[in-house]
Amino acid sequence: GARSLLRQAHHYAMAACCVALPVTPPAPTCRRIAEGFLCPIKKELPLDPVIAEDGFMYERGSIEMWLQHRSTSPITNLPIGERLLPALQCRSAIEELVRSGLVDDLADSWIERIRHEATVAEIRRRAEAGEVDAMLKLGAWHHTGQMGLPMSHAEGFRWCRRAAELGSLYAYASAGLCLVGGRGVDADVPQGLSLISAAAVGGLEFASNWLGEWFLAGQYGLPKDPSRAAYWFAKVVDGAAHSLDGAACPRVRGHRERAAERLSLLSAICTPAGPEEALPECIKGEAGGTHWVGRA
């Protein structure tokens, strides 16, 4: 209850005071203090420490996720509420411990996460200012849960869409893939194909490769059509399609080799379709996806 919460908060505050002394405690003492600050769930020094109603300190994100699925303490297994008390003194104490250099083995992940926070903050600032590459990075990190960000396909799609509104071919393809698969947004296959086709027509290598694979297999409502598949594979092989240098998609490697293998097999049974014929029916006669990105 409240008494337990306050008692444990007092305990952590006393540890914080020890670290704040003018004379740095000896290394064994620093280590014992640092171990007392470890989040019981993540087993790491918390970046955003909070004290839960069981009186123990946790990384905010870890205990919040725990409490989404359980109503008991990770330590005592007794029922607890959702109140969390920010442990501001503990955060300062942890930072002092890290700066002391006496708990390096416990501080490595903390330091890395601090660097990630700084990087994400800078990229977010640039994305908010309208920089497309920053939007794409932020979207990719949200999709994968990298750089300490919580995995959120909805947030990833939001940033891809913002970049698409600024005309990024990569963002067309990324947002289109989300729409086709219903990842972070309600599935809308025609809209997704429209955006991916716009990227492919614009010369984006992996978008052309996707269309080739999907026409070959008859996926996402597209007919099995070797001639249309051959057209898109040929764009990749001939170099009419290109890859991007941005860090947002490392998977572009190998597309040309796979496309060349597919095209070699298809050339024995068909002739590649023409540019207009190769487009998905749902977008023929449209501006290749650009009609979508300006919508609310």
MIDOSE-1310 file (N, C-alpha, C; in nm, 2 decimals, decimal comma, always signed):
residues 296
gars	+0,08/-0,12/+0,00/+0,00/+0,00/+0,00/+0,09/+0,12/+0,00; +0,03/+0,24/+0,04/+0,10/+0,37/+0,04/+0,22/+0,37/+0,13; +0,21/+0,30/+0,25/+0,32/+0,30/+0,34/+0,44/+0,23/+0,28; +0,41/+0,11/+0,21/+0,52/+0,03/+0,15/+0,58/+0,12/+0,04
llrq	+0,50/+0,19/-0,04/+0,55/+0,27/-0,15/+0,64/+0,38/-0,09; +0,60/+0,45/+0,01/+0,68/+0,55/+0,07/+0,81/+0,50/+0,13; +0,80/+0,38/+0,20/+0,91/+0,32/+0,27/+1,02/+0,29/+0,16; +0,98/+0,22/+0,06/+1,08/+0,19/-0,05/+1,14/+0,31/-0,12
ahhy	+1,05/+0,41/-0,14/+1,10/+0,53/-0,20/+1,21/+0,60/-0,11; +1,18/+0,59/+0,02/+1,28/+0,64/+0,12/+1,41/+0,57/+0,11; +1,40/+0,43/+0,09/+1,52/+0,35/+0,08/+1,60/+0,39/-0,04; +1,54/+0,41/-0,16/+1,60/+0,44/-0,28/+1,66/+0,58/-0,27
amaa	+1,59/+0,67/-0,20/+1,64/+0,81/-0,18/+1,77/+0,81/-0,10; +1,77/+0,73/+0,00/+1,90/+0,72/+0,08/+2,01/+0,67/+0,00; +1,99/+0,57/-0,08/+2,09/+0,52/-0,17/+2,14/+0,64/-0,27; +2,04/+0,71/-0,31/+2,08/+0,83/-0,40/+2,16/+0,93/-0,33
ccva	+2,13/+0,95/-0,20/+2,21/+1,04/-0,12/+2,36/+1,00/-0,11; +2,37/+0,86/-0,09/+2,51/+0,81/-0,07/+2,59/+0,84/-0,20; +2,53/+0,82/-0,32/+2,60/+0,84/-0,44/+2,64/+0,99/-0,46; +2,55/+1,08/-0,40/+2,57/+1,22/-0,42/+2,68/+1,28/-0,32
lpvt	+2,73/+1,20/-0,23/+2,83/+1,25/-0,14/+2,95/+1,30/-0,21; +3,02/+1,40/-0,15/+3,14/+1,46/-0,22/+3,25/+1,35/-0,25; +3,26/+1,25/-0,16/+3,36/+1,15/-0,18/+3,29/+1,03/-0,24; +3,34/+0,98/-0,36/+3,28/+0,86/-0,42/+3,30/+0,74/-0,34
ppap	+3,20/+0,66/-0,31/+3,21/+0,54/-0,23/+3,30/+0,44/-0,31; +3,37/+0,35/-0,23/+3,45/+0,25/-0,30/+3,37/+0,16/-0,40; +3,45/+0,10/-0,49/+3,39/+0,03/-0,60/+3,29/-0,08/-0,56; +3,32/-0,16/-0,45/+3,22/-0,26/-0,41/+3,09/-0,20/-0,36
tcrr	+3,10/-0,08/-0,29/+2,98/-0,02/-0,25/+2,90/+0,04/-0,36; +2,97/+0,10/-0,46/+2,90/+0,15/-0,58/+2,83/+0,03/-0,65; +2,89/-0,08/-0,66/+2,83/-0,19/-0,73/+2,71/-0,24/-0,65; +2,72/-0,25/-0,52/+2,60/-0,29/-0,44/+2,48/-0,20/-0,46
iaeg	+2,52/-0,07/-0,46/+2,41/+0,03/-0,48/+2,35/+0,02/-0,62; +2,44/+0,00/-0,72/+2,39/-0,01/-0,86/+2,30/-0,14/-0,88; +2,34/-0,25/-0,81/+2,26/-0,37/-0,82/+2,12/-0,35/-0,76; +2,12/-0,27/-0,66/+1,99/-0,24/-0,59/+1,90/-0,15/-0,68
flcp	+1,95/-0,09/-0,78/+1,87/-0,01/-0,87/+1,83/-0,08/-1,00; +1,88/-0,21/-1,02/+1,84/-0,28/-1,14/+1,69/-0,31/-1,14; +1,63/-0,29/-1,26/+1,49/-0,32/-1,28/+1,47/-0,47/-1,27; +1,38/-0,51/-1,18/+1,36/-0,66/-1,16/+1,31/-0,73/-1,28
ikke	+1,25/-0,66/-1,38/+1,20/-0,72/-1,50/+1,31/-0,72/-1,61; +1,37/-0,61/-1,64/+1,47/-0,60/-1,74/+1,61/-0,64/-1,70; +1,64/-0,64/-1,57/+1,77/-0,67/-1,51/+1,87/-0,57/-1,56; +1,83/-0,45/-1,59/+1,92/-0,34/-1,63/+1,89/-0,21/-1,55
lpld	+1,99/-0,12/-1,55/+1,96/+0,00/-1,48/+1,86/+0,08/-1,56; +1,75/+0,13/-1,49/+1,64/+0,19/-1,56/+1,68/+0,33/-1,61; +1,63/+0,37/-1,73/+1,65/+0,50/-1,78/+1,54/+0,59/-1,72; +1,42/+0,54/-1,71/+1,31/+0,62/-1,65/+1,25/+0,54/-1,53
pvia	+1,32/+0,55/-1,42/+1,28/+0,47/-1,30/+1,16/+0,52/-1,24; +1,07/+0,42/-1,20/+0,95/+0,46/-1,13/+0,93/+0,35/-1,01; +0,86/+0,39/-0,91/+0,83/+0,30/-0,80/+0,69/+0,26/-0,81; +0,67/+0,13/-0,81/+0,53/+0,08/-0,82/+0,47/+0,06/-0,68
edgf	+0,34/+0,03/-0,68/+0,27/+0,02/-0,55/+0,32/-0,10/-0,46; +0,41/-0,19/-0,52/+0,47/-0,29/-0,43/+0,59/-0,24/-0,36; +0,63/-0,11/-0,39/+0,74/-0,05/-0,33/+0,88/-0,07/-0,40; +0,88/-0,14/-0,51/+1,00/-0,17/-0,58/+1,01/-0,08/-0,71
myer	+1,14/-0,06/-0,75/+1,16/+0,03/-0,86/+1,18/-0,05/-0,99; +1,12/+0,01/-1,10/+1,12/-0,06/-1,23/+1,15/+0,05/-1,34; +1,19/-0,01/-1,45/+1,19/+0,08/-1,58/+1,04/+0,10/-1,61; +1,01/+0,23/-1,64/+0,87/+0,26/-1,66/+0,80/+0,17/-1,77
gsie	+0,87/+0,17/-1,88/+0,81/+0,09/-1,99/+0,79/-0,06/-1,96; +0,88/-0,11/-1,88/+0,87/-0,26/-1,84/+0,75/-0,28/-1,75; +0,74/-0,20/-1,65/+0,63/-0,22/-1,55/+0,49/-0,19/-1,61; +0,49/-0,09/-1,70/+0,37/-0,05/-1,76/+0,32/-0,17/-1,85
mwlq	+0,41/-0,23/-1,93/+0,38/-0,34/-2,01/+0,33/-0,46/-1,92; +0,40/-0,48/-1,81/+0,36/-0,59/-1,72/+0,22/-0,57/-1,67; +0,19/-0,45/-1,63/+0,06/-0,42/-1,57/-0,06/-0,42/-1,67; -0,02/-0,41/-1,80/-0,12/-0,43/-1,90/-0,18/-0,57/-1,90
hrst	-0,10/-0,66/-1,86/-0,15/-0,80/-1,87/-0,17/-0,87/-1,73; -0,12/-0,81/-1,63/-0,13/-0,87/-1,50/-0,16/-0,76/-1,39; -0,22/-0,81/-1,28/-0,25/-0,71/-1,17/-0,18/-0,75/-1,04; -0,07/-0,82/-1,06/+0,01/-0,86/-0,94/+0,16/-0,81/-0,96
spit	+0,22/-0,80/-0,84/+0,36/-0,76/-0,84/+0,46/-0,86/-0,90; +0,55/-0,82/-0,99/+0,65/-0,91/-1,04/+0,74/-0,97/-0,93; +0,75/-0,90/-0,81/+0,84/-0,95/-0,70/+0,76/-1,03/-0,60; +0,65/-0,97/-0,55/+0,58/-1,04/-0,44/+0,46/-1,13/-0,49
nlpi	+0,42/-1,11/-0,61/+0,31/-1,18/-0,67/+0,18/-1,14/-0,60; +0,18/-1,04/-0,52/+0,05/-0,99/-0,46/-0,01/-0,88/-0,55; -0,14/-0,86/-0,53/-0,21/-0,77/-0,61/-0,16/-0,62/-0,59; -0,14/-0,55/-0,70/-0,10/-0,41/-0,69/-0,18/-0,33/-0,79
gerl	-0,19/-0,20/-0,76/-0,26/-0,11/-0,86/-0,16/-0,06/-0,96; -0,21/+0,04/-1,04/-0,13/+0,09/-1,15/-0,06/+0,22/-1,12; -0,06/+0,27/-1,00/+0,01/+0,39/-0,96/+0,16/+0,38/-0,97; +0,22/+0,47/-1,04/+0,37/+0,47/-1,05/+0,42/+0,60/-1,01
lpal	+0,52/+0,60/-0,92/+0,58/+0,72/-0,86/+0,72/+0,75/-0,93; +0,73/+0,86/-1,00/+0,87/+0,88/-1,07/+0,98/+0,89/-0,96; +1,09/+0,82/-0,99/+1,20/+0,81/-0,90/+1,31/+0,91/-0,95; +1,29/+1,03/-0,93/+1,38/+1,13/-0,99/+1,52/+1,13/-0,93
qcrs	+1,52/+1,12/-0,80/+1,65/+1,11/-0,73/+1,73/+0,99/-0,77; +1,66/+0,88/-0,79/+1,72/+0,75/-0,83/+1,78/+0,77/-0,97; +1,71/+0,84/-1,06/+1,76/+0,86/-1,19/+1,90/+0,94/-1,18; +1,90/+1,04/-1,10/+2,02/+1,12/-1,08/+2,13/+1,03/-1,02
aiee	+2,10/+0,95/-0,93/+2,20/+0,86/-0,86/+2,25/+0,76/-0,97; +2,17/+0,70/-1,05/+2,21/+0,61/-1,15/+2,31/+0,68/-1,25; +2,28/+0,80/-1,29/+2,36/+0,87/-1,38/+2,50/+0,89/-1,31; +2,50/+0,93/-1,18/+2,63/+0,95/-1,11/+2,71/+0,82/-1,11
lvrs	+2,64/+0,70/-1,08/+2,71/+0,57/-1,08/+2,77/+0,54/-1,21; +2,70/+0,57/-1,32/+2,75/+0,55/-1,45/+2,87/+0,64/-1,48; +2,86/+0,76/-1,44/+2,97/+0,85/-1,46/+3,10/+0,82/-1,38; +3,08/+0,75/-1,27/+3,19/+0,71/-1,18/+3,28/+0,61/-1,25
glvd	+3,23/+0,54/-1,35/+3,31/+0,44/-1,41/+3,34/+0,31/-1,33; +3,27/+0,30/-1,22/+3,30/+0,19/-1,13/+3,20/+0,07/-1,14; +3,10/+0,09/-1,23/+3,00/-0,01/-1,26/+2,98/-0,03/-1,41; +3,10/-0,03/-1,48/+3,09/-0,04/-1,62/+3,01/-0,15/-1,68
dlad	+3,03/-0,27/-1,62/+2,96/-0,39/-1,67/+2,81/-0,38/-1,66; +2,76/-0,30/-1,56/+2,62/-0,27/-1,55/+2,57/-0,15/-1,62; +2,67/-0,07/-1,67/+2,63/+0,06/-1,73/+2,63/+0,05/-1,88; +2,69/-0,05/-1,94/+2,70/-0,06/-2,09/+2,56/-0,04/-2,16
swie	+2,47/-0,12/-2,12/+2,34/-0,11/-2,19/+2,27/+0,03/-2,16; +2,29/+0,08/-2,04/+2,24/+0,21/-2,00/+2,30/+0,32/-2,09; +2,43/+0,32/-2,11/+2,49/+0,42/-2,19/+2,45/+0,41/-2,33; +2,43/+0,28/-2,38/+2,39/+0,26/-2,52/+2,24/+0,32/-2,54
rirh	+2,16/+0,29/-2,44/+2,02/+0,34/-2,45/+2,02/+0,50/-2,44; +2,11/+0,56/-2,36/+2,12/+0,70/-2,36/+2,16/+0,76/-2,50; +2,25/+0,69/-2,56/+2,29/+0,73/-2,70/+2,18/+0,71/-2,80; +2,10/+0,60/-2,78/+1,99/+0,58/-2,87/+1,88/+0,70/-2,85
eatv	+1,86/+0,73/-2,72/+1,77/+0,84/-2,69/+1,81/+0,97/-2,76; +1,94/+1,00/-2,76/+1,99/+1,12/-2,82/+1,97/+1,12/-2,97; +2,00/+1,00/-3,03/+1,99/+0,98/-3,17/+1,84/+1,00/-3,22; +1,76/+0,93/-3,14/+1,61/+0,93/-3,18/+1,56/+1,07/-3,16
aeir	+1,60/+1,14/-3,06/+1,56/+1,28/-3,04/+1,60/+1,37/-3,16; +1,72/+1,35/-3,21/+1,77/+1,43/-3,32/+1,69/+1,40/-3,45; +1,68/+1,27/-3,47/+1,60/+1,22/-3,59/+1,46/+1,27/-3,59; +1,40/+1,26/-3,47/+1,26/+1,31/-3,45/+1,25/+1,46/-3,48
rrae	+1,35/+1,53/-3,43/+1,35/+1,68/-3,46/+1,35/+1,71/-3,61; +1,44/+1,63/-3,68/+1,45/+1,65/-3,82/+1,33/+1,61/-3,90; +1,27/+1,50/-3,85/+1,15/+1,45/-3,91/+1,03/+1,55/-3,90; +1,02/+1,61/-3,78/+0,92/+1,71/-3,75/+0,94/+1,83/-3,84
agev	+1,07/+1,86/-3,87/+1,10/+1,97/-3,95/+1,08/+1,95/-4,10; +1,04/+1,82/-4,13/+1,01/+1,79/-4,27/+1,11/+1,72/-4,35; +1,21/+1,66/-4,29/+1,32/+1,59/-4,36/+1,28/+1,45/-4,39; +1,27/+1,42/-4,51/+1,21/+1,29/-4,56/+1,29/+1,17/-4,50
daml	+1,43/+1,18/-4,52/+1,51/+1,06/-4,47/+1,49/+1,04/-4,32; +1,47/+1,14/-4,25/+1,45/+1,13/-4,10/+1,31/+1,06/-4,08; +1,21/+1,10/-4,15/+1,08/+1,04/-4,14/+1,09/+0,89/-4,17; +1,17/+0,85/-4,27/+1,18/+0,71/-4,31/+1,25/+0,63/-4,20
klga	+1,36/+0,69/-4,15/+1,43/+0,62/-4,04/+1,34/+0,60/-3,92; +1,27/+0,71/-3,88/+1,18/+0,70/-3,76/+1,07/+0,59/-3,78; +1,01/+0,59/-3,91/+0,91/+0,49/-3,94/+0,97/+0,35/-3,93; +1,09/+0,33/-3,99/+1,15/+0,20/-3,98/+1,18/+0,15/-3,84
whht	+1,23/+0,24/-3,76/+1,26/+0,21/-3,62/+1,13/+0,17/-3,54; +1,02/+0,24/-3,57/+0,89/+0,21/-3,50/+0,84/+0,07/-3,55; +0,86/+0,04/-3,68/+0,81/-0,09/-3,73/+0,89/-0,20/-3,67; +1,02/-0,18/-3,64/+1,10/-0,29/-3,59/+1,13/-0,29/-3,44
gqmg	+1,09/-0,18/-3,38/+1,12/-0,16/-3,23/+1,27/-0,14/-3,21; +1,34/-0,08/-3,30/+1,48/-0,05/-3,28/+1,50/+0,08/-3,21; +1,62/+0,10/-3,17/+1,67/+0,23/-3,10/+1,59/+0,26/-2,98; +1,54/+0,16/-2,91/+1,47/+0,17/-2,78/+1,33/+0,22/-2,80
lpms	+1,28/+0,23/-2,92/+1,14/+0,27/-2,94/+1,05/+0,15/-2,93; +0,93/+0,17/-2,87/+0,83/+0,06/-2,87/+0,79/+0,02/-3,01; +0,77/-0,10/-3,04/+0,73/-0,14/-3,17/+0,58/-0,10/-3,19; +0,56/-0,02/-3,30/+0,43/+0,03/-3,33/+0,42/+0,05/-3,48
haeg	+0,35/-0,05/-3,54/+0,33/-0,04/-3,69/+0,24/+0,08/-3,73; +0,15/+0,12/-3,64/+0,07/+0,24/-3,66/+0,15/+0,36/-3,67; +0,25/+0,38/-3,58/+0,34/+0,49/-3,58/+0,43/+0,48/-3,70; +0,48/+0,36/-3,73/+0,57/+0,35/-3,85/+0,49/+0,39/-3,97
frwc	+0,37/+0,34/-3,99/+0,29/+0,38/-4,11/+0,27/+0,53/-4,11; +0,24/+0,59/-4,00/+0,22/+0,74/-3,99/+0,34/+0,82/-4,05; +0,46/+0,78/-4,01/+0,58/+0,85/-4,06/+0,60/+0,82/-4,21; +0,58/+0,69/-4,25/+0,59/+0,66/-4,40/+0,49/+0,74/-4,48
rraa	+0,37/+0,76/-4,43/+0,27/+0,83/-4,50/+0,31/+0,98/-4,51; +0,37/+1,04/-4,40/+0,41/+1,18/-4,41/+0,52/+1,19/-4,51; +0,61/+1,10/-4,52/+0,72/+1,10/-4,62/+0,66/+1,09/-4,76; +0,56/+1,00/-4,78/+0,49/+0,98/-4,91/+0,43/+1,11/-4,95
elgs	+0,37/+1,19/-4,86/+0,31/+1,31/-4,90/+0,41/+1,41/-4,95; +0,53/+1,39/-4,92/+0,64/+1,48/-4,98/+0,70/+1,42/-5,10; +0,65/+1,31/-5,15/+0,69/+1,26/-5,28/+0,80/+1,15/-5,28; +0,83/+1,10/-5,16/+0,94/+1,00/-5,16/+0,89/+0,86/-5,22
lyay	+0,96/+0,81/-5,31/+0,93/+0,68/-5,38/+0,94/+0,57/-5,27; +1,05/+0,58/-5,19/+1,06/+0,48/-5,09/+0,94/+0,47/-5,00; +0,89/+0,59/-4,96/+0,78/+0,60/-4,87/+0,65/+0,55/-4,94; +0,64/+0,58/-5,07/+0,53/+0,52/-5,15/+0,53/+0,37/-5,13
asag	+0,64/+0,30/-5,15/+0,65/+0,16/-5,14/+0,63/+0,11/-5,00; +0,68/+0,18/-4,90/+0,67/+0,13/-4,76/+0,52/+0,15/-4,71; +0,46/+0,26/-4,74/+0,32/+0,28/-4,70/+0,23/+0,19/-4,78; +0,27/+0,16/-4,91/+0,19/+0,07/-4,99/+0,19/-0,07/-4,93
lclv	+0,31/-0,11/-4,88/+0,32/-0,25/-4,83/+0,24/-0,26/-4,70; +0,24/-0,15/-4,62/+0,15/-0,15/-4,50/+0,01/-0,16/-4,53; -0,04/-0,09/-4,64/-0,18/-0,10/-4,68/-0,21/-0,23/-4,73; -0,13/-0,29/-4,81/-0,15/-0,42/-4,87/-0,17/-0,53/-4,76
ggrg	-0,08/-0,52/-4,66/-0,08/-0,62/-4,55/-0,16/-0,58/-4,43; -0,22/-0,46/-4,43/-0,29/-0,42/-4,31/-0,20/-0,41/-4,19; -0,08/-0,35/-4,21/+0,02/-0,34/-4,10/+0,02/-0,20/-4,05; -0,04/-0,18/-3,93/-0,05/-0,04/-3,88/-0,16/+0,04/-3,93
vdad	-0,24/-0,01/-4,02/-0,35/+0,06/-4,08/-0,45/-0,04/-4,14; -0,57/-0,01/-4,15/-0,67/-0,10/-4,21/-0,62/-0,14/-4,35; -0,63/-0,27/-4,38/-0,59/-0,31/-4,52/-0,67/-0,25/-4,63; -0,60/-0,20/-4,73/-0,66/-0,15/-4,85/-0,57/-0,19/-4,97
vpqg	-0,60/-0,30/-5,02/-0,51/-0,36/-5,12/-0,50/-0,27/-5,25; -0,61/-0,22/-5,30/-0,60/-0,14/-5,42/-0,51/-0,01/-5,40; -0,53/+0,05/-5,28/-0,45/+0,17/-5,25/-0,30/+0,13/-5,24; -0,28/+0,02/-5,17/-0,14/-0,02/-5,15/-0,07/-0,06/-5,28
lsli	-0,14/-0,13/-5,37/-0,09/-0,16/-5,50/-0,06/-0,03/-5,58; -0,15/+0,07/-5,57/-0,14/+0,19/-5,64/-0,01/+0,26/-5,60; +0,02/+0,27/-5,47/+0,14/+0,33/-5,42/+0,27/+0,25/-5,46; +0,26/+0,12/-5,45/+0,38/+0,04/-5,48/+0,41/+0,05/-5,63
saaa	+0,30/+0,05/-5,71/+0,32/+0,07/-5,86/+0,38/+0,21/-5,89; +0,34/+0,31/-5,82/+0,40/+0,44/-5,84/+0,55/+0,44/-5,81; +0,59/+0,37/-5,71/+0,73/+0,36/-5,67/+0,80/+0,28/-5,78; +0,74/+0,17/-5,83/+0,80/+0,09/-5,93/+0,81/+0,16/-6,06
vggl	+0,71/+0,23/-6,10/+0,71/+0,31/-6,23/+0,82/+0,42/-6,21; +0,84/+0,47/-6,09/+0,94/+0,57/-6,07/+1,08/+0,52/-6,07; +1,09/+0,39/-6,07/+1,22/+0,32/-6,08/+1,28/+0,26/-5,95; +1,19/+0,24/-5,85/+1,24/+0,18/-5,73/+1,25/+0,03/-5,74
efas	+1,37/-0,02/-5,72/+1,41/-0,16/-5,75/+1,32/-0,26/-5,68; +1,31/-0,24/-5,55/+1,24/-0,35/-5,47/+1,09/-0,34/-5,49; +1,04/-0,23/-5,53/+0,89/-0,22/-5,56/+0,87/-0,29/-5,69; +0,96/-0,28/-5,79/+0,94/-0,36/-5,92/+0,95/-0,50/-5,89
nwlg	+1,04/-0,54/-5,80/+1,06/-0,68/-5,77/+0,94/-0,74/-5,70; +0,88/-0,66/-5,61/+0,75/-0,71/-5,54/+0,65/-0,74/-5,64; +0,63/-0,64/-5,74/+0,52/-0,66/-5,84/+0,55/-0,79/-5,92; +0,68/-0,81/-5,96/+0,71/-0,93/-6,03/+0,68/-1,05/-5,96
ewfl	+0,72/-1,06/-5,83/+0,69/-1,17/-5,75/+0,54/-1,20/-5,73; +0,46/-1,09/-5,71/+0,32/-1,10/-5,69/+0,24/-1,14/-5,81; +0,28/-1,09/-5,93/+0,22/-1,14/-6,05/+0,26/-1,28/-6,08; +0,38/-1,32/-6,05/+0,42/-1,46/-6,07/+0,34/-1,56/-5,98
agqy	+0,32/-1,52/-5,86/+0,25/-1,61/-5,76/+0,09/-1,58/-5,76; +0,05/-1,47/-5,82/-0,09/-1,44/-5,81/-0,13/-1,40/-5,67; -0,06/-1,31/-5,61/-0,08/-1,27/-5,47/-0,15/-1,13/-5,47; -0,22/-1,10/-5,35/-0,28/-0,97/-5,33/-0,38/-0,93/-5,44
glpk	-0,46/-1,03/-5,48/-0,56/-1,00/-5,58/-0,51/-0,99/-5,72; -0,38/-1,00/-5,75/-0,33/-0,99/-5,88/-0,34/-1,13/-5,95; -0,36/-1,13/-6,08/-0,37/-1,26/-6,15/-0,23/-1,32/-6,17; -0,23/-1,45/-6,17/-0,10/-1,51/-6,21/-0,07/-1,48/-6,36
dpsr	+0,03/-1,40/-6,38/+0,06/-1,35/-6,52/+0,21/-1,35/-6,54; +0,26/-1,45/-6,60/+0,41/-1,46/-6,63/+0,46/-1,34/-6,71; +0,38/-1,29/-6,81/+0,42/-1,18/-6,90/+0,44/-1,05/-6,82; +0,35/-1,03/-6,73/+0,36/-0,90/-6,65/+0,47/-0,92/-6,54
aayw	+0,48/-1,04/-6,49/+0,59/-1,06/-6,39/+0,72/-1,04/-6,46; +0,74/-1,09/-6,59/+0,86/-1,08/-6,66/+0,89/-0,93/-6,69; +0,79/-0,85/-6,71/+0,82/-0,70/-6,73/+0,88/-0,64/-6,61; +0,83/-0,67/-6,49/+0,88/-0,61/-6,37/+1,02/-0,66/-6,33
fakv	+1,04/-0,79/-6,36/+1,17/-0,85/-6,33/+1,28/-0,79/-6,43; +1,23/-0,77/-6,55/+1,33/-0,71/-6,65/+1,37/-0,57/-6,62; +1,28/-0,49/-6,56/+1,32/-0,36/-6,51/+1,43/-0,36/-6,41; +1,42/-0,46/-6,32/+1,52/-0,48/-6,22/+1,65/-0,52/-6,28
vdga	+1,65/-0,62/-6,37/+1,77/-0,68/-6,42/+1,84/-0,58/-6,52; +1,76/-0,51/-6,60/+1,82/-0,41/-6,69/+1,87/-0,28/-6,63; +1,84/-0,27/-6,50/+1,89/-0,15/-6,43/+1,80/-0,03/-6,45; +1,68/-0,05/-6,51/+1,59/+0,06/-6,53/+1,53/+0,09/-6,39
ahsl	+1,53/-0,01/-6,30/+1,49/+0,02/-6,16/+1,62/+0,03/-6,08; +1,62/+0,11/-5,98/+1,73/+0,14/-5,89/+1,70/+0,12/-5,75; +1,80/+0,11/-5,67/+1,78/+0,10/-5,52/+1,82/+0,23/-5,46; +1,78/+0,25/-5,33/+1,81/+0,38/-5,26/+1,93/+0,36/-5,17
dgaa	+2,00/+0,46/-5,14/+2,12/+0,45/-5,05/+2,08/+0,47/-4,91; +1,95/+0,51/-4,88/+1,91/+0,53/-4,74/+1,91/+0,41/-4,66; +1,92/+0,43/-4,53/+1,93/+0,32/-4,43/+1,80/+0,25/-4,41; +1,69/+0,30/-4,47/+1,56/+0,25/-4,43/+1,53/+0,11/-4,48
cprv	+1,60/+0,06/-4,58/+1,57/-0,08/-4,63/+1,70/-0,15/-4,67; +1,76/-0,23/-4,58/+1,88/-0,31/-4,62/+1,85/-0,43/-4,70; +1,72/-0,46/-4,73/+1,68/-0,58/-4,80/+1,69/-0,57/-4,95; +1,73/-0,45/-5,00/+1,74/-0,44/-5,15/+1,84/-0,53/-5,21
rghr	+1,95/-0,57/-5,13/+2,05/-0,65/-5,19/+2,00/-0,78/-5,24; +2,05/-0,83/-5,35/+2,01/-0,96/-5,40/+1,89/-0,95/-5,49; +1,82/-0,84/-5,50/+1,70/-0,84/-5,58/+1,73/-0,87/-5,73; +1,84/-0,81/-5,78/+1,88/-0,83/-5,92/+1,91/-0,98/-5,95
eraa	+1,98/-1,04/-5,85/+2,01/-1,18/-5,88/+1,89/-1,27/-5,88; +1,79/-1,25/-5,79/+1,67/-1,32/-5,79/+1,59/-1,29/-5,91; +1,58/-1,16/-5,94/+1,50/-1,12/-6,06/+1,56/-1,19/-6,19; +1,69/-1,19/-6,20/+1,75/-1,25/-6,32/+1,72/-1,40/-6,33
erls	+1,72/-1,47/-6,21/+1,68/-1,61/-6,21/+1,54/-1,63/-6,26; +1,45/-1,55/-6,21/+1,31/-1,56/-6,25/+1,29/-1,53/-6,40; +1,36/-1,42/-6,44/+1,34/-1,38/-6,58/+1,40/-1,48/-6,68; +1,50/-1,55/-6,64/+1,56/-1,65/-6,72/+1,46/-1,77/-6,74
llsa	+1,39/-1,81/-6,64/+1,29/-1,91/-6,65/+1,17/-1,87/-6,73; +1,13/-1,74/-6,70/+1,01/-1,69/-6,77/+1,03/-1,67/-6,92; +1,15/-1,63/-6,96/+1,18/-1,60/-7,10/+1,16/-1,72/-7,19; +1,16/-1,84/-7,13/+1,14/-1,96/-7,21/+0,99/-1,99/-7,24
ictp	+0,90/-1,92/-7,17/+0,76/-1,95/-7,19/+0,67/-1,82/-7,22; +0,73/-1,70/-7,22/+0,65/-1,59/-7,25/+0,74/-1,47/-7,29; +0,68/-1,37/-7,34/+0,74/-1,24/-7,37/+0,69/-1,14/-7,27; +0,78/-1,05/-7,22/+0,74/-0,95/-7,12/+0,63/-0,86/-7,17
agpe	+0,53/-0,83/-7,09/+0,42/-0,74/-7,13/+0,48/-0,60/-7,15; +0,40/-0,51/-7,20/+0,43/-0,37/-7,22/+0,41/-0,29/-7,09; +0,46/-0,17/-7,09/+0,45/-0,09/-6,96/+0,30/-0,07/-6,91; +0,21/-0,03/-7,00/+0,07/-0,01/-6,96/+0,01/-0,14/-6,92
ealp	+0,03/-0,24/-7,00/-0,03/-0,37/-6,97/+0,02/-0,43/-6,84; +0,14/-0,40/-6,80/+0,20/-0,46/-6,68/+0,14/-0,41/-6,55; +0,07/-0,29/-6,56/+0,02/-0,23/-6,44/-0,10/-0,31/-6,38; -0,12/-0,31/-6,25/-0,24/-0,38/-6,19/-0,36/-0,31/-6,24
ecik	-0,47/-0,38/-6,27/-0,59/-0,33/-6,32/-0,65/-0,21/-6,23; -0,63/-0,22/-6,10/-0,69/-0,13/-6,01/-0,63/+0,01/-6,03; -0,52/+0,03/-6,09/-0,46/+0,16/-6,11/-0,45/+0,21/-6,25; -0,48/+0,13/-6,35/-0,47/+0,17/-6,48/-0,54/+0,30/-6,51
geag	-0,47/+0,40/-6,57/-0,54/+0,52/-6,60/-0,53/+0,62/-6,49; -0,47/+0,58/-6,37/-0,45/+0,67/-6,26/-0,31/+0,72/-6,26; -0,28/+0,82/-6,17/-0,15/+0,88/-6,16/-0,05/+0,80/-6,07; -0,06/+0,66/-6,08/+0,03/+0,58/-6,01/+0,04/+0,60/-5,86
gthw	-0,07/+0,63/-5,80/-0,06/+0,63/-5,65/-0,06/+0,77/-5,59; -0,03/+0,87/-5,67/-0,01/+1,00/-5,61/-0,15/+1,06/-5,57; -0,26/+1,00/-5,63/-0,39/+1,05/-5,59/-0,42/+1,03/-5,44; -0,35/+0,93/-5,38/-0,39/+0,89/-5,25/-0,32/+0,97/-5,14
vgra	-0,19/+1,01/-5,16/-0,12/+1,06/-5,05/-0,16/+1,19/-4,99; -0,24/+1,27/-5,07/-0,28/+1,39/-5,02/-0,41/+1,39/-4,94; -0,47/+1,27/-4,93/-0,60/+1,25/-4,86/-0,57/+1,25/-4,71; -0,67/+1,30/-4,64/-0,66/+1,30/-4,49/-0,68/+1,16/-4,44
